[in-house]
């Protein structure tokens, strides 16, 4: 759910910067683009941590099941 929320925020800020480019000052557009880039970085960090967590849980389950087989 947080990955989806960050993805929606990233896309919405990116679209907002495109819309504001027509009417707003260049500095404001650059600010919105930088906010969008920071959401993109947060999304990448969250995705990588989530995948590492899934891999870690899978490894722990694999290790514990193999030790129970040798009893």
Secondary structure by P-SEA (a helix, b strand, c coil): caaaaaaaaaaaaaaaaaaacccccaaaaaaaaaaaaaaaaaaaaaaaaaaaaaaaaaaaaaaaaaaaaac
